[in-house]
Amino acid sequence: MQLIGVGKTFNGKSGPMEALREVDLSIPDGEFVTILGSSGASSPRC
């Protein structure tokens, strides 16, 4: 899998909050990857 130039902005109480900017990620076939955030940062999503 390959992601190129990914970004994510959330609307916060004091305006937009940029969580990701121009993120690139490459995961070779057969690899297993887990991405974790701070405890309580969000609910699990599939």
MITORGU-879805 format. One record per atom (N, C-alpha, C): residue in three letters; atom name; z, y, x. Coordinates in steps of 0.001 Angstrom, whole numbers, plus 524288, in hexadecimal, padded with zeros to 5 digits. Layout:
<atoms>
ATOM rest atom     z     y     x
ATOM  Ala   CA     Z     Y     X
...
</atoms>
This chain:
<atoms>
ATOM rest atom     z     y     x
ATOM  Met    N 80000 7FB82 80353
ATOM  Met   CA 80000 80000 80000
ATOM  Met    C 80000 804CB 8038D
ATOM  Gln    N 7FD5F 808C7 801C6
ATOM  Gln   CA 7FD42 80D9E 804C7
ATOM  Gln    C 7FDB9 81242 80113
ATOM  Leu    N 80155 815C8 8024E
ATOM  Leu   CA 80205 81AA2 7FF66
ATOM  Leu    C 800DA 81F17 80325
ATOM  Ile    N 7FDE3 822E7 80156
ATOM  Ile   CA 7FC7C 8274E 804B5
ATOM  Ile    C 7FD5E 82C65 801BD
ATOM  Gly    N 80059 82FEB 80426
ATOM  Gly   CA 80130 83522 801FB
ATOM  Gly    C 8043C 83547 7FCE7
ATOM  Val    N 807FD 831C4 7FC40
ATOM  Val   CA 80B07 83179 7F76A
ATOM  Val    C 80EF9 835F1 7F72C
ATOM  Gly    N 80F9D 8381C 7F290
ATOM  Gly   CA 81371 83C3B 7F1BC
ATOM  Gly    C 81619 83B8E 7EC80
ATOM  Lys    N 81ADB 83DAD 7EC10
ATOM  Lys   CA 81DB7 83D86 7E71B
ATOM  Lys    C 8213F 84247 7E6C4
ATOM  Thr    N 820D6 8451C 7E270
ATOM  Thr   CA 82416 849AC 7E177
ATOM  Thr    C 826D6 848F3 7DC3F
ATOM  Phe    N 82BE3 84A18 7DC29
ATOM  Phe   CA 82F05 849C9 7D768
ATOM  Phe    C 83059 84F4A 7D596
ATOM  Asn    N 830D4 84FFF 7D07C
ATOM  Asn   CA 8328F 854FE 7CE59
ATOM  Asn    C 8387C 854FC 7CE28
ATOM  Gly    N 83ADF 8582A 7D180
ATOM  Gly   CA 84089 85885 7D1B1
ATOM  Gly    C 8427D 85D45 7CEB8
ATOM  Lys    N 8479F 85DCA 7CE5A
ATOM  Lys   CA 849FF 86231 7CB8F
ATOM  Lys    C 84886 8676E 7CDF9
ATOM  Ser    N 84800 86794 7D319
ATOM  Ser   CA 846B8 86C7D 7D5C1
ATOM  Ser    C 84103 86CA8 7D77A
ATOM  Gly    N 83DA9 8698A 7D4F4
ATOM  Gly   CA 83819 86997 7D631
ATOM  Gly    C 83645 8646D 7D872
ATOM  Pro    N 83160 8642E 7DA23
ATOM  Pro   CA 82F2D 85F51 7DC36
ATOM  Pro    C 831F6 85D7D 7E12D
ATOM  Met    N 832B5 85846 7E194
ATOM  Met   CA 83511 855F8 7E636
ATOM  Met    C 83138 851F0 7E859
ATOM  Glu    N 82F35 852F0 7ECF9
ATOM  Glu   CA 82B59 84F7C 7EF61
ATOM  Glu    C 82E26 84AF9 7F217
ATOM  Ala    N 82D64 8463E 7F00B
ATOM  Ala   CA 82FF0 841A1 7F23B
ATOM  Ala    C 82C97 83F1C 7F675
ATOM  Leu    N 82776 83F26 7F5C6
ATOM  Leu   CA 823CF 83CF0 7F997
ATOM  Leu    C 81F51 840B6 7FA6C
ATOM  Arg    N 81D9A 8412A 7FF55
ATOM  Arg   CA 81918 84473 80088
ATOM  Arg    C 815A4 841B0 8047E
ATOM  Glu    N 810C2 840A2 802F0
ATOM  Glu   CA 80CD4 83E65 80678
ATOM  Glu    C 80ECA 83980 80957
ATOM  Val    N 81106 835D2 80673
ATOM  Val   CA 81319 830FE 808B9
ATOM  Val    C 80EC0 82CF3 80920
ATOM  Asp    N 80E44 82A93 80DB2
ATOM  Asp   CA 80AA0 82645 80E9B
ATOM  Asp    C 80DCC 8214F 80FA0
ATOM  Leu    N 80C08 81CF0 80D68
ATOM  Leu   CA 80EB7 817FB 80E20
ATOM  Leu    C 80AB4 8139B 80E2B
ATOM  Ser    N 80B24 81032 81200
ATOM  Ser   CA 807A2 80BBA 81265
ATOM  Ser    C 80AF2 806CC 812EB
ATOM  Ile    N 80A11 80307 80F6D
ATOM  Ile   CA 80CF5 7FE1C 80F7D
ATOM  Ile    C 80902 7F9B3 8101A
ATOM  Pro    N 80943 7F6E6 81470
ATOM  Pro   CA 8058C 7F2A0 81556
ATOM  Pro    C 8062E 7EE31 81163
ATOM  Asp    N 801F6 7EB54 81073
ATOM  Asp   CA 80219 7E6C4 80D05
ATOM  Asp    C 80662 7E303 80ECB
ATOM  Gly    N 80948 7E0E4 80B0B
ATOM  Gly   CA 80D58 7DD12 80C3C
ATOM  Gly    C 81299 7DF6F 80D98
ATOM  Glu    N 812E6 7E49E 80E2F
ATOM  Glu   CA 817DE 7E72B 80F77
ATOM  Glu    C 81AE9 7E846 80A7B
ATOM  Phe    N 8201E 7E838 80ADF
ATOM  Phe   CA 8239A 7E973 80690
ATOM  Phe    C 8268A 7EE60 807FC
ATOM  Val    N 82660 7F24E 80498
ATOM  Val   CA 828D3 7F758 805B9
ATOM  Val    C 82C4F 7F8F0 80132
ATOM  Thr    N 830E3 7FB10 8026B
ATOM  Thr   CA 83475 7FD39 7FE85
ATOM  Thr    C 83596 802D6 7FFFA
ATOM  Ile    N 8355A 8064C 7FC25
ATOM  Ile   CA 836A1 80BC8 7FD03
ATOM  Ile    C 83B74 80D08 7F9CC
ATOM  Leu    N 83F8D 80EDB 7FC69
ATOM  Leu   CA 84483 80FF8 7F9E0
ATOM  Leu    C 845CA 815BF 7FA41
ATOM  Gly    N 8486A 817C3 7F646
ATOM  Gly   CA 84A3F 81D24 7F656
ATOM  Gly    C 8502E 81D30 7F614
ATOM  Ser    N 8523E 821D7 7F58A
ATOM  Ser   CA 857E6 82278 7F50E
ATOM  Ser    C 859E3 81FBB 7F027
ATOM  Ser    N 85EAC 81DEC 7F052
ATOM  Ser   CA 86100 81B62 7EBCE
ATOM  Ser    C 860FF 81F15 7E72D
ATOM  Gly    N 85EEE 81D4E 7E2CB
ATOM  Gly   CA 85EBF 82088 7DE17
ATOM  Gly    C 85A47 82468 7DDF7
ATOM  Ala    N 856DF 82448 7E1E5
ATOM  Ala   CA 85293 82805 7E22A
ATOM  Ala    C 84EAB 82737 7DDC7
ATOM  Ser    N 84DE4 82264 7DC34
ATOM  Ser   CA 84A53 8213B 7D7E1
ATOM  Ser    C 84B41 81BAA 7D609
ATOM  Ser    N 848E5 81A4E 7D1B6
ATOM  Ser   CA 84960 814F5 7CFD1
ATOM  Ser    C 844E7 811B5 7D217
ATOM  Pro    N 84595 80C91 7D26F
ATOM  Pro   CA 84168 8093C 7D47D
ATOM  Pro    C 83C85 80994 7D115
ATOM  Arg    N 8380F 809A3 7D394
ATOM  Arg   CA 8331D 809D4 7D0C6
ATOM  Arg    C 82F62 805D3 7D318
ATOM  Cys    N 82C5A 8035D 7CFBD
ATOM  Cys   CA 82888 7FF8E 7D185
ATOM  Cys    C 82315 80177 7D058
</atoms>
